[in-house]
Amino acid sequence: MKEVKIIGAGLAGSECALSLAKHGVKVKLYDMKPQKMSPAHHNENFCELVCSNTMKSTSLEYATGLLKEELSILDSEVLKSAKECAVDAGDALAVDRVLFAESVTQKLKANTNIEIIHEEVTKIDENEITVIATGPLTSDDLAKEITRLTGQQLYFYDALAPIVDAESIDKSKTFVGDRWNDDGDSYINCPLDENEYKAFYEALVSAERVKLKDFEQEKNFEGCLPVEVMAQRGYDVLRFGPMKPVGFKQEKMPYAVLQLRKENNLGTMLNLVGFQTNLTYKEQKRVFSLVPALKNAKFLRFGAMHRNSFINAPKFLNSTQNLKNHQNIFIAGQLSGVEGYTESVASGLLCAIFVLQYMQEMPKVNLSINTCLGALSNYLVSANENNFQPMHINWGLLAPIIAPKNTKRQEMAKRALTEIKEFKKIWTN
Ligand SMILES: Cc1cc2nc3c(=O)[nH]c(=O)nc-3n(C[C@H](O)[C@H](O)[C@H](O)COP(=O)(O)OP(=O)(O)OC[C@H]3O[C@@H](n4cnc5c(N)ncnc54)[C@H](O)[C@@H]3O)c2cc1C
């Protein structure tokens, strides 16, 4: 029986270890806790939620709810622990984080297929099947080792601009066209007149921002400033920056223009170009909805700026989460470019599937983008490698469906769960 080394016993590493062990694989699970803690980890148990204690909604109205249902059908042990340690939070799955970490750690310790090694890993042996799941706060020496393997430094900062649902924008208040390219149609432009810009500007500079943690108070990259910081430098800075109203073939130029760019091939998700931001989510919705075309926009992802290590997945990963140039090395969790607690658990489970397939312990049947698991996995390899940013699960990642608007999500959920139930037959065999 082959052995797998897993580095990092966080959400992804724990799920991956428990899933592989369940399939009879011997796992050596390394974590630097408790000898060495990342700046955000404090609990000596594994699978620690470092910030909020919620794993978001369980409702099938939301993609995150569907992802949980898929994980549940595939017997995710980490999700099972979360449910056992749930605290009252309406339709959200919030947990007692201490009990949750304890519960997962107990499962790992009790499993005879899992050997736990408390050690910081700083070197990777390319000849061993290894899953690296050391998360957004991967220790510095291991980050250097990953750089050696890929040839490119890990990214150390998220600079996320919000993404909106393409169906939710008011197209009558937009025009299509690229700056300085008469034939271009890559951008959807949202014009503002002088009064609209003034109202937007004033709301933006006075809006509430997220308070950064001490270890995150690094300087912003000059080339990647939050939009509110740019705006604060002067009333017209945005009009000479991401909102400049020049280069279009319109007869009368607007006063300012916000550009939207396709985030995925399907064109269901649109990115607010140059609008990386550190405003609170509530404020992002309030302020950005002042752009007339975005009045009723549905935000699929909010912007964020925080410390986060991740690899450029579309450049370095195969669709099976292993490195293109070192097939034995798999990457799971936030480090692979998914974003969020539940997504990291999902990535751990997906990685277990890919490792089992790699070891020829399981048929090579993969999940399609009709499912949240398949859609997350697909995002990592189909996103633009020149502008890759981590992503949490949202409906825009899944294949669209033809159905009346009011039943669309139900139909998408039904379609996903049918496929997951089929897949379960292979997974539990
Ligand atoms: C400050 C911060 C706050 C966040 N808040 C939220 C939130 O509120 N909600 C949300 O959904 N997501 C949040 N995230 C994003 C993400 O969902 C979590 O970070 C999630 O825990 C990632 O899971 P993971 O398994 O990839 O990594 P982790 O859960 O971080 O697990 C990684 C493990 O690897 C170990 N490790 C690191 N380096 C080494 C090494 N060299 N050798 C051995 N072990 C090592 C660590 O000790 C840790 O146990 C946050 C991220 C950060 C950085």
The ligand as an ORCA input file, in Angstrom:
! r2SCAN-3c Opt
* xyz 0 1
  C      -6.339     36.093      8.797
  C      -7.262     35.249      7.987
  C      -8.622     35.259      8.267
  C      -9.494     34.471      7.521
  N     -10.824     34.497      7.828
  C     -11.693     33.733      7.139
  C     -13.093     33.736      7.498
  O     -13.515     34.413      8.399
  N     -13.925     32.944      6.779
  C     -13.479     32.149      5.761
  O     -14.290     31.426      5.159
  N     -12.170     32.127      5.420
  C     -11.262     32.896      6.080
  N      -9.924     32.899      5.740
  C      -9.484     32.130      4.557
  C      -9.368     30.594      4.681
  O     -10.636     30.055      4.556
  C      -8.734     30.060      5.917
  O      -7.462     30.565      5.999
  C      -8.708     28.501      5.933
  O      -8.310     28.119      7.215
  C      -7.779     27.889      4.904
  O      -7.720     26.498      5.067
  P      -6.401     25.669      4.730
  O      -6.662     24.277      5.103
  O      -5.989     25.960      3.350
  O      -5.268     26.293      5.691
  P      -5.222     26.375      7.283
  O      -6.537     26.078      7.869
  O      -4.584     27.680      7.599
  O      -4.241     25.193      7.693
  C      -2.882     25.220      7.392
  C      -2.112     24.412      8.425
  O      -0.777     24.284      7.958
  C       0.135     24.423      9.034
  N       1.427     24.838      8.468
  C       1.774     25.978      7.838
  N       3.055     25.915      7.408
  C       3.535     24.695      7.756
  C       4.764     24.018      7.570
  N       5.794     24.576      6.916
  N       4.931     22.766      8.066
  C       3.902     22.167      8.733
  N       2.707     22.759      8.948
  C       2.507     24.002      8.447
  C      -0.556     25.455      9.942
  O      -0.100     25.289     11.273
  C      -2.037     25.093      9.775
  O      -2.462     24.201     10.774
  C      -9.015     33.665      6.451
  C      -7.650     33.649      6.174
  C      -6.782     34.437      6.923
  C      -5.319     34.414      6.617
*
